[in-house]
Amino acid sequence: RRNHSGWDGSSAASLRQVFENFLAASEGSLGVEWVTLAAIAAKHGAQAPPPAFWDSFRGRLLGPTMSRLGGLRAASDDASAAAALQELQDWVVRWQLPHLGAGHTDDALRAAGAILVTREEAWVAAAREEVLRVSWWSCPHAAVSSQGVVAWLSADVEVLGAPQVIEPGAIYFADDSAEHALLVERMLQPIFLQVPRNGHAERRALVAVLRSVVRAGGQAGGGVGGGGGVGGWQNSVRGVIRLFASHYLCISCLVVVAQFCRLLPRVRTEVAYDNAWEDWQERAAPPGASAGSSSFGQPPASRPTVLPSSAAGAGAPAEAVLIVGRAG
């Protein structure tokens, strides 16, 4: 007889035995193993794992990770932020924790300072459609890779006494080329785990908007850096940033979100994402599109790293985030 999770009694018992065996031999287990089992537990119902599993997962891995993300976001000065970032880097390497999976990325984003929005929000549906439109070349296994995740970002931000930062919606692909703006890149540092993660699409999107905000702050007479805390023009920045990713964010991108929220504490940073393992949809190639990709999981080489949204029209500038002066 099946229970509400769709598992019959013998299957549920077998699954509980898996969790008990894991707990008995869990000393030294990798973070990704904990996260994978936690995702299975969440999917198949709370009755599957023994309570000791959740206690261990939350106490040993999830709770300390949330605490470190929150500590980075709340760092009072640049020295404290650098120390918190290094602590996170060491923690991620120690646990070999590439992500928190579909089940706990929401928790991490909240700890990082982001505002979680539902999949039914109008802007999320529009962003998803735009991402699907431009990533017609993808496939399920590519869609969950670092190079296959696609991001969408919009911005409506005001720096008091400066031009407004406006972007109705732009698409970002991963880009592992040389850093584009060294000062801003250093303000949103990635976490290294097994491979460099500086080129992830979500980070590229946030770097682009922060670059424009920094430029606007400079026009307003503010400065960047200096080793102090967040203040001055940064506290005068208000507005909304909306970020959508085609797959749940990796640990490095979660860390970048925490740094972004720390730097712009009065900007509402809304984040939404899909689970590409479940949400990926096949799309036909648009008319006149390139016949394919030169490497697995990559967009055709002719595509720019940043594309204006379709609403921007042909001839729109390649810069992803525009600084638009106020009329009059």
C-alpha positions in Angstrom: 0.0 0.0 0.0 1.4 3.3 -1.1 1.8 6.2 1.4 1.3 9.9 0.5 4.9 10.2 -0.9 4.2 7.4 -3.5 6.4 4.8 -1.7 5.1 1.6 -0.4 6.0 0.4 3.0 8.9 -1.9 2.0 10.4 0.9 -0.2 10.2 3.4 2.6 11.8 0.9 5.0 14.6 0.3 2.5 15.2 4.0 2.2 15.3 4.5 5.9 17.9 1.8 6.0 20.0 3.7 3.5 19.9 6.7 5.8 20.8 4.7 8.8 23.7 3.0 7.0 24.9 6.5 5.9 24.8 7.9 9.4 26.8 4.9 10.7 29.6 5.6 8.2 29.2 9.4 7.7 32.3 10.5 9.4 34.4 12.1 6.6 31.5 12.0 4.1 31.5 14.8 1.5 29.1 17.7 1.6 27.6 16.8 -1.8 26.7 13.4 -0.3 24.8 15.0 2.5 23.1 17.4 0.2 22.1 14.6 -2.2 20.6 12.5 0.5 18.8 15.5 2.0 17.2 16.2 -1.4 16.0 12.6 -1.6 14.6 12.9 1.9 12.8 16.1 1.2 11.4 14.7 -2.1 10.1 11.4 -0.6 8.7 12.7 2.6 9.9 13.4 6.1 9.0 9.8 7.2 11.8 8.3 5.1 15.0 9.4 7.0 15.4 8.9 10.7 15.3 12.2 12.7 19.0 11.7 13.5 19.8 12.3 9.8 18.1 15.8 9.8 19.7 16.6 13.1 23.2 15.7 11.8 22.7 17.4 8.4 21.5 20.7 9.9 23.9 20.7 12.8 27.1 19.6 10.9 26.6 21.2 7.5 23.5 23.3 6.7 23.4 25.4 9.9 27.1 26.3 9.8 26.9 27.1 6.1 24.0 29.4 6.6 25.8 31.1 9.5 28.9 31.7 7.4 26.8 33.2 4.5 25.0 35.4 6.9 28.3 36.5 8.5 29.7 37.5 5.2 26.6 39.5 4.3 26.6 41.3 7.7 30.4 42.0 7.8 30.9 45.5 9.1 34.0 46.4 7.2 36.2 45.2 4.4 38.6 43.4 6.6 35.8 41.5 8.3 34.3 40.6 4.9 37.7 39.3 3.7 38.0 37.1 6.8 34.4 35.8 6.4 35.1 35.0 2.7 38.2 33.1 3.5 36.4 31.2 6.2 33.7 30.2 3.7 36.4 29.2 1.2 38.0 27.0 3.7 34.6 25.5 4.8 33.6 24.7 1.2 36.9 23.0 0.5 36.8 21.1 3.7 33.3 19.7 3.0 33.6 19.6 -0.8 30.3 21.4 -1.0 29.6 22.6 -4.6 25.9 23.5 -4.0 23.0 23.0 -1.6 20.7 21.5 -4.2 17.1 22.3 -5.0 16.0 21.6 -1.4 18.1 24.1 0.5 19.2 26.8 -2.0 16.3 28.9 -0.8 17.7 28.8 2.8 21.1 29.9 1.5 19.7 32.8 -0.5 17.8 34.1 2.5 20.9 33.9 4.6 22.8 35.8 1.9 20.2 38.6 2.1 18.2 37.9 -1.1 14.5 38.1 -1.4 13.0 34.8 -2.6 10.1 35.1 -5.1 7.7 32.5 -6.3 7.8 30.9 -9.7 4.4 32.4 -10.5 5.7 36.0 -10.3 5.2 37.7 -13.7 8.8 38.8 -14.0 10.0 35.2 -13.3 7.8 33.8 -16.1 9.0 36.4 -18.5 12.7 35.8 -17.6 12.3 32.0 -17.9 10.7 32.4 -21.4 13.6 34.7 -22.5 16.2 32.2 -21.2 14.5 29.3 -22.9 14.4 31.3 -26.1 18.1 32.0 -26.2 19.3 28.6 -24.9 17.7 26.5 -27.6 21.1 24.9 -28.2 21.2 23.3 -24.7 20.3 19.8 -23.5 19.6 18.5 -20.0 23.1 17.5 -19.1 24.5 20.7 -20.5 21.9 22.8 -18.7 23.1 21.8 -15.3 26.8 22.4 -16.1 28.7 25.6 -15.2 28.8 26.6 -18.9 25.2 25.7 -19.5 23.5 27.8 -16.8 21.9 31.0 -18.2 21.0 34.0 -16.2 18.6 36.9 -16.7 18.9 40.2 -14.8 16.8 43.4 -14.7 17.6 46.5 -12.7 15.9 49.7 -11.6 18.3 51.4 -9.2 18.7 55.0 -8.2 21.9 56.5 -6.8 20.9 59.7 -5.2 22.4 62.7 -7.0 23.4 60.5 -10.0 22.0 59.0 -13.2 19.6 56.1 -12.7 20.7 52.6 -13.5 18.1 50.9 -15.7 18.0 47.5 -17.4 14.7 46.1 -18.5 16.2 42.6 -18.9 19.4 41.1 -20.2 20.6 37.6 -20.8 24.0 36.4 -19.5 26.0 33.3 -20.5 29.0 31.9 -18.6 32.2 33.6 -19.6 35.6 32.3 -18.4 37.6 34.9 -20.3 39.8 37.5 -18.6 38.1 39.6 -16.0 36.4 42.7 -17.4 36.5 45.3 -14.6 39.2 44.4 -12.0 38.0 46.7 -9.2 34.4 45.5 -9.4 35.4 41.9 -9.9 37.3 42.0 -6.6 34.1 43.3 -4.9 32.3 40.1 -5.8 34.8 37.4 -5.4 34.0 33.8 -6.3 34.7 30.6 -4.3 37.1 28.1 -5.8 36.2 24.5 -5.6 37.8 22.0 -8.1 37.4 24.5 -10.9 37.4 28.3 -11.2 33.9 29.8 -10.8 34.5 33.4 -11.7 32.8 33.1 -15.1 29.4 31.8 -13.9 26.5 33.5 -15.5 24.9 34.7 -12.3 28.2 36.3 -11.2 28.7 38.0 -14.6 25.2 39.5 -14.3 25.8 40.9 -10.8 29.2 42.2 -11.7 27.7 44.0 -14.7 25.1 45.8 -12.7 27.5 46.6 -9.8 29.9 48.1 -12.4 27.2 50.5 -13.6 26.2 51.3 -10.0 29.8 52.0 -9.1 30.1 54.3 -12.1 27.0 56.1 -11.2 28.2 56.5 -7.6 31.4 58.0 -8.9 29.4 60.5 -10.9 27.6 61.4 -7.6 31.0 62.1 -6.0 31.3 58.9 -4.1 34.3 56.6 -3.9 35.0 52.9 -3.8 37.3 51.0 -1.7 39.5 52.4 1.0 39.3 49.4 3.4 36.3 50.7 5.4 32.8 49.5 5.7 29.8 49.9 3.5 28.6 53.5 3.6 28.6 56.8 1.7 27.1 56.5 -1.8 26.4 52.7 -1.3 23.8 53.5 1.4 22.3 56.0 -1.0 21.6 53.3 -3.6 18.0 52.2 -3.7 15.9 50.1 -6.0 15.3 46.6 -7.2 17.6 44.0 -8.8 15.9 40.9 -10.2 18.0 37.8 -11.0 16.8 34.6 -12.6 19.0 31.5 -13.1 18.1 28.5 -15.2 19.4 26.2 -12.5 19.9 26.5 -8.7 22.9 28.6 -7.8 26.2 26.9 -6.9 27.9 27.7 -3.6 30.2 30.3 -5.3 27.2 32.2 -6.7 25.5 32.1 -3.3 28.6 33.7 -1.8 28.6 36.3 -4.6 24.9 37.1 -3.8 25.9 37.6 -0.1 28.7 40.1 -1.1 26.3 41.9 -3.4 23.7 42.3 -0.7 26.3 43.5 1.7 27.6 46.1 -0.7 24.1 47.4 -1.6 22.1 46.9 1.6 19.2 49.1 0.6 18.7 47.5 -2.8 16.0 44.8 -2.9 17.7 41.8 -4.5 15.1 39.4 -5.8 16.3 35.9 -6.9 14.4 33.1 -8.6 15.7 29.9 -10.2 14.7 26.7 -11.9 15.9 23.2 -11.3 17.2 22.3 -14.8 17.0 18.6 -13.9 13.3 18.9 -13.8 12.4 22.1 -15.6 14.5 22.0 -18.8 12.4 22.2 -22.0 13.5 21.4 -25.5 13.2 24.3 -27.9 13.5 24.4 -31.7 16.3 26.5 -33.1 15.1 30.0 -34.2 15.1 30.9 -37.9 18.6 31.6 -39.1 20.3 30.3 -36.0 23.7 28.7 -36.1 23.6 25.0 -36.9 25.1 24.0 -33.6 27.8 24.4 -31.1 31.5 23.7 -31.4 31.7 22.1 -28.0 29.3 20.3 -25.7 27.1 22.5 -23.6 28.4 25.8 -25.1 26.4 28.4 -27.0 27.6 28.9 -30.6 30.8 30.9 -30.7 29.1 33.7 -32.6 26.9 34.6 -29.6 28.0 37.4 -27.4 28.4 36.8 -23.7 25.7 39.3 -22.9 22.5 39.7 -25.0 20.0 42.5 -24.7 16.5 41.1 -24.2 14.3 40.9 -27.2 12.4 44.0 -26.1 15.6 46.0 -26.5 15.5 45.5 -30.2 18.3 45.3 -32.8 21.2 47.7 -32.4 20.9 47.9 -28.6 24.3 48.5 -26.9 26.3 45.5 -25.8 26.6 46.9 -22.2 24.2 44.9 -20.2 23.2 47.6 -17.7 22.5 51.1 -18.9 23.0 54.3 -17.0 20.2 56.6 -18.0 20.2 60.2 -17.0 17.1 61.8 -15.7 15.2 64.0 -18.1 15.5 67.6 -17.2 
